[in-house]
Amino acid sequence: MKKLWNLAWDLYRKYEEGINYLIFGFLAFVLNYVLYFVFASMLQMHYMGATALSWLLTVVFAYWTNRTFVFKSKNKDARSLGKEFVAFIGARVATELLELALMFLMVDCADINEYLSKFVCQVIVILANYFLSKLWIFKNK
């Protein structure tokens, strides 16, 4: 049992960033999807409003987890934090616009179920967010 634990721990340390991104990306996905369901189904919001509001609440969670647990940002001074936060929000706005466009194309133009469309969009957005965060926002200097 100890060998298995050591193997798992070694693999985790080797791929820590990717594993943490998957974990917190999955949690953000679940949060976004649950919020979308609450807003769209329970509160009867239009799917575009539900998409935007679920994104807004999820992005705060995502910034904190990406900064703290995934990319372990060392920025502490106000200027660096401000630049990092603005870059993060800018990238997330870009991927949210992508998601809204894809939702429109899939739901309104292709008549695909909105919940299936939301799932597909979230996969695309999570991948795009990882690469933007890794290569632009939290890159090691």
C-alpha positions as CSV (number, residue, x, y, z in Angstrom):
1,M,0.0,0.0,0.0
2,K,2.9,2.4,0.8
3,K,4.4,1.8,-2.7
4,L,1.1,2.7,-4.3
5,W,0.8,5.8,-2.2
6,N,4.4,6.8,-3.0
7,L,3.8,6.3,-6.7
8,A,0.6,8.4,-6.6
9,W,2.3,11.1,-4.7
10,D,5.3,11.2,-7.1
11,L,3.0,11.4,-10.0
12,Y,1.0,14.2,-8.4
13,R,4.2,16.2,-7.7
14,K,5.4,15.7,-11.2
15,Y,2.1,16.9,-12.8
16,E,0.9,19.1,-9.9
17,E,-0.1,22.1,-12.0
18,G,-2.1,20.1,-14.5
19,I,-3.8,18.0,-11.9
20,N,-4.7,21.0,-9.8
21,Y,-6.0,22.8,-12.9
22,L,-8.2,19.8,-13.7
23,I,-9.5,19.6,-10.1
24,F,-10.2,23.3,-9.8
25,G,-11.3,23.6,-13.4
26,F,-13.8,20.8,-12.7
27,L,-15.0,22.6,-9.6
28,A,-15.5,25.8,-11.6
29,F,-17.3,23.8,-14.3
30,V,-19.6,22.3,-11.7
31,L,-20.2,25.7,-10.0
32,N,-20.9,27.3,-13.4
33,Y,-23.2,24.5,-14.6
34,V,-25.1,24.4,-11.2
35,L,-25.5,28.2,-11.2
36,Y,-26.6,28.1,-14.9
37,F,-29.2,25.5,-14.1
38,V,-30.5,27.5,-11.1
39,F,-30.8,30.7,-13.1
40,A,-32.2,29.1,-16.3
41,S,-34.5,26.4,-14.9
42,M,-35.4,27.5,-11.4
43,L,-35.4,31.3,-11.9
44,Q,-36.6,31.0,-15.5
45,M,-33.9,33.4,-16.8
46,H,-33.1,33.6,-20.5
47,Y,-30.2,31.3,-21.4
48,M,-28.0,34.3,-22.3
49,G,-28.6,36.1,-19.0
50,A,-28.1,32.8,-17.1
51,T,-24.8,32.2,-18.9
52,A,-23.5,35.7,-18.2
53,L,-24.5,35.6,-14.5
54,S,-23.1,32.1,-13.9
55,W,-19.9,33.2,-15.5
56,L,-19.6,36.3,-13.4
57,L,-19.9,34.4,-10.1
58,T,-17.6,31.6,-11.3
59,V,-14.8,33.9,-12.5
60,V,-14.1,35.1,-8.9
61,F,-13.8,31.6,-7.7
62,A,-11.6,30.7,-10.7
63,Y,-9.2,33.7,-10.2
64,W,-8.6,32.8,-6.5
65,T,-8.1,29.1,-7.2
66,N,-5.9,29.6,-10.2
67,R,-3.8,32.2,-8.5
68,T,-3.5,30.3,-5.2
69,F,-3.5,26.6,-6.0
70,V,-2.7,26.1,-9.7
71,F,-0.1,28.6,-10.8
72,K,0.9,29.7,-7.3
73,S,1.4,33.3,-8.2
74,K,4.1,35.1,-6.3
75,N,2.8,38.6,-7.1
76,K,2.3,40.5,-3.9
77,D,2.6,44.2,-4.6
78,A,-0.5,46.1,-5.7
79,R,0.7,46.9,-9.2
80,S,1.6,43.3,-10.0
81,L,-1.7,42.0,-8.5
82,G,-3.6,44.6,-10.5
83,K,-2.0,43.7,-13.8
84,E,-2.5,40.0,-13.0
85,F,-6.2,40.5,-12.1
86,V,-6.9,42.7,-15.2
87,A,-5.2,40.2,-17.5
88,F,-7.2,37.3,-15.9
89,I,-10.5,39.2,-16.2
90,G,-9.6,40.2,-19.8
91,A,-8.9,36.6,-20.8
92,R,-12.1,35.4,-19.1
93,V,-14.1,38.1,-20.8
94,A,-12.7,36.9,-24.1
95,T,-13.6,33.3,-23.4
96,E,-17.0,34.3,-22.1
97,L,-17.7,36.2,-25.4
98,L,-16.6,33.0,-27.2
99,E,-19.0,31.0,-25.0
100,L,-21.9,33.4,-25.7
101,A,-21.3,33.2,-29.4
102,L,-21.0,29.4,-29.3
103,M,-24.2,29.2,-27.2
104,F,-26.0,31.4,-29.8
105,L,-24.8,29.4,-32.7
106,M,-25.6,26.1,-31.1
107,V,-28.9,26.9,-29.4
108,D,-30.5,29.5,-31.8
109,C,-28.9,28.6,-35.1
110,A,-28.4,24.8,-34.8
111,D,-31.3,24.1,-32.5
112,I,-29.1,22.0,-30.1
113,N,-30.4,21.5,-26.6
114,E,-29.2,24.4,-24.4
115,Y,-27.8,22.1,-21.6
116,L,-25.8,20.0,-24.0
117,S,-24.6,23.2,-25.7
118,K,-23.6,24.6,-22.3
119,F,-21.6,21.4,-21.6
120,V,-19.7,21.5,-24.9
121,C,-19.0,25.3,-24.4
122,Q,-17.6,24.7,-21.0
123,V,-15.1,22.1,-22.2
124,I,-13.9,24.5,-24.9
125,V,-13.7,27.4,-22.4
126,I,-11.9,25.5,-19.8
127,L,-9.2,24.5,-22.3
128,A,-8.9,28.0,-23.6
129,N,-8.6,29.4,-20.1
130,Y,-5.8,27.0,-19.1
131,F,-3.7,28.0,-22.1
132,L,-4.3,31.7,-21.6
133,S,-3.5,31.5,-17.9
134,K,-0.4,29.3,-18.5
135,L,1.1,31.3,-21.4
136,W,0.0,34.9,-20.6
137,I,-1.4,35.6,-17.1
138,F,0.5,33.4,-14.6
139,K,3.6,32.7,-16.7
140,N,6.9,32.5,-14.8
141,K,9.0,35.5,-15.4
